[in-house]
């Protein structure tokens, strides 16, 4: 199973990227997580740049989306909104086939950002019918360096939260690949995922 983990931050020392890197390290052996944190390399979306003249950086990003079985996004809030780089990446996906029906879930590295999360949930539920609003993990990490984050997330309570989130997400992705209904979690997964919703 291949999971694409997208960081909405362009910062080198991003808490969101560090959270996704830890998620990658904790993934079970049968789940391959690729962290994409180069949204700043994507040119601004324009319908005039689609088709045969799609920029190389965009093609590579869309190929990564297409090759994945599911997508996990972690993003900061910029001025109570979705960061421009992340929204730009989503704009590139909208008129394409790669993201259609792809299970998508959110994790969040801050105790703030609810306005951005509301907007992002609306956008993602429009982009994919398999956006999993009820599967959500929040671990506040603001003010910590990437090294401190790695250490913090090794604590048993955080380690188990991340592993359970991945287990639930992988379960839904597996159902999706089997052709089973994937627009909601099964009751047991919903119960477990709800424990981490804040």
HELIX and SHEET records of a PDB file:
HELIX    1   1 UNK A   15  UNK A   26  1                                  12    
HELIX    2   2 UNK A   39  UNK A   41  5                                   3    
HELIX    3   3 UNK A   47  UNK A   49  5                                   3    
HELIX    4   4 UNK A   51  UNK A   53  5                                   3    
HELIX    5   5 UNK A   56  UNK A   67  1                                  12    
HELIX    6   6 UNK A   84  UNK A   94  1                                  11    
HELIX    7   7 UNK A  114  UNK A  127  1                                  14    
HELIX    8   8 UNK A  146  UNK A  152  1                                   7    
HELIX    9   9 UNK A  156  UNK A  177  1                                  22    
HELIX   10  10 UNK A  187  UNK A  194  1                                   8    
SHEET    1   A 5 UNK A  32  UNK A  36  0                                        
SHEET    2   A 5 UNK A   2  UNK A   7  1                                        
SHEET    3   A 5 UNK A  70  UNK A  74  1                                        
SHEET    4   A 5 UNK A 103  UNK A 108  1                                        
SHEET    5   A 5 UNK A 131  UNK A 138  1                                        
SHEET    1   B 2 UNK A  77  UNK A  78  0                                        
SHEET    2   B 2 UNK A  81  UNK A  82 -1                                        
END                                                                             
